[in-house]
Amino acid sequence: MFTVFPNARIAPSPFYDACVAEGMVSASIYNSMVMPSSFGDKDAEYWRVIEGVSQWDVSVQRQVQLKGPDAAKLAQAISARDLSKCQIGQGKYAPVCNYKGTVINDPVVMKLDEDLFWLSIADSDIWLWSTAIGAERGLDVEICDPGVSPMALQGPRAEEVVADVLGEWVHNIRYFWFKETQVEGIPIVVQRAGYSKQGGFEIYLRDSSKGTALWNIFKEAGQPYGIGPGSPQTAERTESGLLSVGSDTDATTNPFEVRLGKFTDIDLEGDVVGLPALRQISEAGPKRHQLGLVLEGKDPAPLGFTWDEIYKDGAKVGDMTNCIWSPRMKANIGYALISADLMPGQEVAVVRNGVSVSANLVDLPFL
């Protein structure tokens, strides 16, 4: 039995009981909440995302709500991506940087109304950050966690499941766009999004008392498609080149180093946090960049609790930020945050538990 004792610092999600019933065997802590990481069969969980449909509790992807006359102004102040053309019902992937140009989060900014935005965040206290920035600038905006909890359906058959539940109109939703609706009286927001490249949707639950009911509605609808539980923590995210801020970044990583330059608008006008630093970094050019690594060896060897150092000709040139066994590539693969002088096609050495392992640098994504 998997047991978590909720307290003021660690909270279960509205889908927690449903996940326990599904056979959750492990979890991690993310945004001070319990995030399921396995249901006992990692291979099955992986292949459901690749070939079918997987159901995830991603309530840990909390929403920071900005509401008020200056909501749009604050959203833009903390994001280096131009949000001026964002429409109601649209989301934009928008990195958040500190005053030094360091990436501290990479939320999807969702515009629900002219004066209402959600920041669907990764793991960090963006609620505190937004509150501080809004207060220091005297902006007229209320900032809170609206108690909204996402559930994801990911995989090539996810769209069929969502359409069976909500209607054929879901086929017309564009990527990161969303619609407010309800299912069996449960208020939700439906967005085409998710932490995989296999396609899918995120269903934002707006009534936390209905978590198990909502989970079971989609679980039942997914039976003909082979639905089953899973989590974002599979090899698919690495194979697909998806970034994990806080895992693949460190305390000095800027967006240009981790393939986020196309989401960073250095020509923005106004007082955007980190923008002067980002302009300087862009002009000088990043000193590191992110590449893929294919390690030698035919036995699974996932990354431990720390990054592994990367060497070239006896000198340290970077770090491997994650590593996982790829079932489709039949190899250990990972990301290198490495000197910009090194390029795909070159060979490096990764030191793992005191042992040097050869690896080839490649472009991302792997697949």
URFENJO-V763462 format. One record per helix or strand of 3 or more residues. SS is the DSSP state (@ for helix, = for strand). FROM is the first residue (numbers start at 0). LEN is the number of residues. If there is no record, write none. Layout:
# URFENJO-V763462
SS:FROM:LEN, SS:FROM:LEN
This chain:
# URFENJO-V763462
@:15:7, =:25:5, =:32:6, @:41:10, =:53:4, =:62:5, @:70:7, =:89:8, =:101:12, =:115:5, @:125:11, =:141:3, =:148:6, @:157:9, @:167:5, =:176:7, =:185:7, =:199:6, @:207:14, @:222:3, =:227:3, @:234:5, @:254:4, @:260:3, @:274:10, =:287:8, =:307:5, =:314:12, =:330:9, =:346:6, =:354:8
